[in-house]
Amino acid sequence: MVILFGGRSTEHEISLLSARNVYRALDRKRFEPLLIGIDKQGRWRLEAESTLEAAHGDPRQVSLDPRAPLVDAAILRRQDVVIPMLHGTFGEDGTIQGLLELAQVAYVGAGVLGSAIGMDKDVAKRLLRDAGIPIVDFRVVTTHQFHRDLQACLGQGEDLGYPLFCKPANAGSSVGVTRVARASELSAALATALTFDRKALLERAVDAREIECAVLGNDEPLASIPGEIVLSHRDGFYSYAAKYVDAGGSKFQIPADLPPSEIERVRSLSVATFRVLELEGMARVDFFLDRKTGALSVNEVNTIPGFTALSGYPKMWEASGLSLAALVARLIDLAIERRDVRRALTV
């Protein structure tokens, strides 16, 4: 089997931190892992165990071994299963999943369609809205629109009202996200978001608690006990620095301090979201719980959620009675189960 990590996205370093925890959780009596890192130029390298053992702490200090031998992606065809710990673009967006489908290799996580949908916040929100699942009001600005008619784009912000958040439609780990307090700040925020993707998402800011829930399964997904992000970081929102860099910038509380009826509502909406977005294997569903009205809205999903020492997905399953080792083994079993189902189809 292969653990695939690194990648060309802005979340390259976080991927190494996740891969390290997955690698350490593997049952070596059952699995014999091959470690393949994809560097920022897209080259595939056969990495040693020492690469992942060194991947901990500040993500800005971790990296692949530039001396590791290059390998061809065809190496995947000789594997039973692949665990893609590739966060963000070129890993979480359906691209690597398409390659693995062509190679007819079992792989952990959502398929091509679910991965692409989950990565694109615009498309995901439209599908959720059409399915009657609550979301926060949003608008979309494309690169073409930004350069053709900036005033019309700024008008989208006026429609939503301030403050709002501006973010790339296809990105993760809060990369490229700006909290926009007033109209004069929107143009710069759009320019930042559009350096990471051709679509920028504008979303009305909500004074809300941030609740997360982990989902696991294929045709019969289950939801974990939900957790809550308790934020104290100077950025004022769950930024990249608050997540991974600044100790004490945030903490994850499990279980979330919610009444039983609200916990069940979070879990039910998590499974519904998982189904609507055609997800498989695993996903983390993130919610906003409005402090004033109590309204619960889906913020986004992560189809390859973090597995770092700070990440909520494995922590929520641990609190639900599933250890990290058991969780990783279950994800592999789900990947093989899905591959076997697809092999039985006539194509």
C-alpha positions in Angstrom: 0.0 0.0 0.0 1.0 3.6 -0.5 0.7 6.8 1.6 0.8 9.7 -0.8 1.6 13.1 0.6 3.1 16.5 -0.2 1.7 17.8 -3.5 1.7 21.1 -5.3 -0.9 22.9 -3.3 -0.5 25.6 -0.6 -1.2 22.9 1.9 1.9 20.9 1.1 3.4 21.1 4.5 0.1 20.2 6.3 0.0 17.1 4.2 3.3 15.9 5.6 2.0 16.4 9.2 -1.1 14.4 8.3 0.8 11.6 6.6 3.1 11.2 9.6 0.2 10.5 11.9 -1.4 8.1 9.5 1.9 6.3 9.0 2.4 5.9 12.7 -1.2 4.6 13.2 -0.9 1.8 10.6 -1.1 -1.8 11.8 2.2 -3.2 10.5 1.0 -6.8 10.9 -1.5 -6.0 8.2 -0.1 -3.2 6.1 3.3 -2.6 4.6 3.4 1.1 3.6 5.3 2.6 0.8 5.9 6.4 1.3 5.7 8.6 -1.8 6.0 12.3 -1.6 5.1 14.7 -4.4 7.2 17.8 -4.3 6.1 21.3 -5.1 7.2 20.9 -8.8 5.0 17.8 -9.1 7.9 15.2 -9.0 7.2 11.9 -7.3 9.8 10.8 -4.8 10.2 7.6 -2.8 10.6 8.9 0.7 12.2 7.3 3.7 10.5 6.9 7.1 12.8 9.6 8.4 11.0 12.2 6.3 7.8 11.7 8.1 9.3 11.2 11.5 10.8 14.7 11.1 7.4 16.1 10.1 6.0 17.6 13.3 5.6 20.9 15.0 5.6 24.1 13.0 4.5 23.3 9.4 6.8 25.9 8.0 9.8 23.8 9.2 8.9 20.5 7.4 9.8 19.4 3.9 10.4 16.4 1.7 13.9 15.0 1.2 15.3 16.6 -2.0 17.7 13.7 -2.3 15.0 11.0 -2.3 14.9 9.0 -5.6 12.4 9.9 -8.2 9.7 7.4 -9.1 7.0 7.2 -11.8 3.3 7.4 -11.0 3.0 4.0 -12.6 4.2 2.5 -9.3 0.7 2.9 -8.1 -0.6 0.2 -10.4 1.3 -2.4 -8.3 -0.4 -1.4 -5.0 -3.5 -2.8 -3.3 -4.6 0.5 -1.8 -3.5 4.2 -1.7 -4.1 6.7 1.2 -3.9 10.1 -0.4 -3.0 12.6 2.3 -2.9 15.4 -0.3 -4.8 18.4 1.0 -6.1 21.1 -1.4 -5.7 21.4 -5.1 -4.1 18.5 -7.1 -5.0 16.1 -4.3 -8.4 16.8 -2.8 -10.1 18.1 -5.9 -10.6 14.9 -8.0 -7.3 15.0 -9.9 -5.4 12.3 -8.1 -8.7 10.3 -7.7 -9.0 10.2 -11.5 -5.5 8.9 -11.8 -6.2 6.2 -9.3 -9.5 5.2 -11.0 -7.6 4.8 -14.3 -5.0 2.6 -12.4 -7.9 0.6 -10.9 -6.4 1.0 -7.4 -8.4 1.2 -4.2 -8.0 4.6 -2.5 -9.2 6.2 0.7 -11.7 9.0 0.5 -14.3 10.4 -1.9 -14.3 9.5 -5.6 -13.7 11.9 -8.5 -17.1 13.6 -8.5 -17.4 13.9 -4.7 -13.9 15.2 -4.4 -14.4 17.8 -7.1 -17.7 19.0 -5.6 -16.4 19.1 -2.0 -13.4 21.2 -3.1 -15.5 23.7 -5.0 -17.3 25.7 -2.3 -19.5 27.4 -4.9 -20.8 24.2 -6.4 -21.1 22.5 -3.0 -23.1 25.4 -1.6 -25.4 25.5 -4.7 -26.2 21.7 -4.3 -26.8 22.0 -0.6 -29.1 25.0 -1.1 -31.1 23.1 -3.7 -31.4 20.2 -1.3 -32.8 22.4 1.4 -29.7 22.2 3.6 -29.1 25.6 5.3 -26.1 27.6 4.2 -24.9 31.2 4.7 -25.8 33.6 1.9 -22.9 34.0 -0.6 -21.9 35.4 -4.0 -19.2 34.4 -6.5 -16.8 36.6 -8.5 -14.6 35.1 -11.2 -11.3 36.4 -12.5 -12.9 37.3 -15.8 -15.6 39.4 -14.0 -13.0 41.0 -11.7 -11.0 42.4 -14.7 -14.0 43.2 -16.9 -16.2 45.0 -14.4 -14.8 45.7 -11.0 -17.7 47.9 -9.9 -20.2 45.1 -10.5 -18.0 42.8 -8.4 -17.9 45.3 -5.6 -21.7 45.5 -5.9 -21.8 41.9 -4.9 -20.3 42.8 -1.6 -22.9 45.6 -1.1 -25.7 43.0 -1.7 -24.3 40.8 1.1 -23.4 43.6 3.5 -20.4 44.0 5.7 -18.5 42.4 7.3 -18.0 39.5 4.9 -15.4 36.9 4.2 -13.6 36.6 0.8 -12.0 33.3 0.0 -10.8 31.2 -3.0 -13.6 28.9 -4.0 -11.1 26.0 -4.4 -8.6 26.0 -1.5 -8.3 24.9 2.1 -6.6 25.5 5.5 -7.9 29.1 5.3 -5.4 30.0 2.6 -6.2 33.2 0.8 -9.1 34.1 3.2 -9.7 37.7 4.2 -12.2 39.2 6.6 -13.5 42.3 4.9 -14.8 44.9 7.3 -15.8 47.6 4.8 -16.3 48.2 1.1 -12.9 49.9 0.6 -11.2 46.6 1.5 -13.0 44.3 -0.9 -11.0 44.9 -4.1 -7.7 43.9 -2.4 -9.4 40.9 -0.8 -10.7 39.7 -4.2 -7.2 40.2 -5.8 -5.8 38.0 -3.0 -8.4 35.2 -3.3 -8.1 35.2 -7.1 -4.4 34.5 -7.0 -5.3 31.0 -5.6 -8.3 30.2 -7.8 -10.3 31.6 -10.7 -13.4 31.9 -8.5 -13.6 33.9 -5.3 -16.4 33.3 -2.8 -18.0 36.2 -0.9 -19.8 35.0 2.2 -21.8 37.0 4.7 -20.0 37.1 8.1 -21.9 35.5 10.9 -21.4 35.9 14.6 -21.3 32.2 15.2 -19.8 29.3 17.0 -17.9 26.9 14.8 -19.0 23.3 15.1 -17.4 20.4 13.3 -18.6 16.8 12.8 -16.7 13.8 11.3 -18.5 11.4 8.9 -17.3 7.9 8.0 -18.7 5.3 5.6 -19.8 4.6 2.0 -23.5 3.7 1.5 -24.3 3.8 5.2 -22.3 6.8 6.6 -22.0 7.5 10.3 -21.5 10.7 12.1 -19.2 11.2 15.1 -19.7 13.2 18.3 -19.3 16.8 17.2 -16.6 19.2 18.4 -16.3 23.0 18.6 -13.4 25.3 17.7 -12.9 27.8 20.5 -11.0 30.7 19.0 -8.7 33.2 20.8 -6.4 34.2 17.9 -5.6 37.8 17.0 -6.8 37.2 13.4 -10.3 37.0 14.7 -11.2 34.0 12.6 -10.0 30.4 12.1 -7.0 31.4 10.0 -4.0 29.3 8.8 -1.9 30.7 11.7 -4.7 30.0 14.2 -4.9 26.4 13.0 -1.3 25.4 12.6 1.3 28.0 13.7 0.4 29.9 16.8 0.1 27.8 19.9 -2.9 28.7 21.9 -4.6 30.5 19.0 -7.4 28.0 19.2 -8.5 24.9 20.9 -10.8 22.1 19.9 -13.4 21.1 22.4 -14.9 17.7 22.3 -17.8 17.2 22.7 -19.2 20.5 21.7 -21.1 22.2 24.5 -24.5 21.6 23.0 -27.8 20.1 24.2 -28.5 16.5 23.1 -31.1 17.7 20.6 -28.6 20.0 18.9 -25.9 17.4 18.8 -28.3 15.1 16.9 -29.2 17.9 14.5 -25.5 18.4 13.7 -25.0 14.7 13.2 -28.1 14.3 11.0 -27.2 17.4 8.9 -23.7 16.0 8.5 -24.9 12.7 7.1 -27.3 14.5 4.8 -24.6 16.8 3.5 -22.3 13.8 2.9 -25.0 12.1 0.8 -26.0 15.2 -1.1 -22.4 16.0 -2.2 -21.8 12.3 -3.3 -19.1 11.7 -0.7 -17.6 8.4 0.3 -15.1 7.2 2.8 -14.6 10.2 5.0 -15.4 13.9 5.3 -15.4 16.6 7.9 -18.5 18.8 7.9 -18.1 22.3 9.3 -21.0 24.4 10.6 -21.8 27.9 11.8 -24.2 28.1 14.8 -25.5 31.6 15.0 -25.0 33.0 18.5 -28.1 35.2 18.3 -30.7 33.1 16.4 -29.4 29.5 17.0 -29.6 28.9 13.2 -27.3 26.1 12.1 -25.7 26.4 8.6 -23.2 24.2 6.8 -20.1 26.2 6.1 -18.0 23.6 4.0 -16.8 20.1 3.8 -13.3 18.6 3.7 -13.0 15.4 1.8 -9.4 14.8 3.0 -9.5 16.3 6.4 -6.4 16.9 8.4 -4.8 14.1 10.4 -2.3 16.3 12.2 -1.9 16.2 15.9 -4.2 19.2 16.1 -6.8 18.0 13.6 -10.5 17.6 14.6 -11.4 14.6 12.4 -9.4 11.9 14.1 -10.0 13.5 17.5 -13.8 13.4 17.1 -13.7 9.7 16.2 -11.5 9.0 19.1 -14.0 10.7 21.4 -16.7 8.5 19.7 -14.8 5.3 20.6 -12.7 4.7 17.5 -8.9 4.9 17.9 -6.7 6.4 15.2 -5.4 3.0 14.3 -8.9 1.6 14.0 -10.0 4.6 12.0 -7.2 4.2 9.5 -7.9 0.5 9.1 -11.6 1.2 8.6 -10.9 3.8 5.9 -8.7 1.3 4.1 -11.5 -1.4 4.3 -14.0 1.2 2.9 -11.6 1.9 0.0 -11.3 -1.8 -0.9 -15.1 -2.3 -0.5 -15.8 0.6 -3.0 -13.2 -0.7 -5.5 -14.7 -4.2 -5.4 -18.2 -2.7 -6.1 -16.9 -0.7 -9.1 -15.0 -3.7 -10.5 -18.3 -5.6 -10.7 -19.9 -2.9 -12.9 -20.1 -3.3 -16.7 -18.1 -0.5 -18.3 
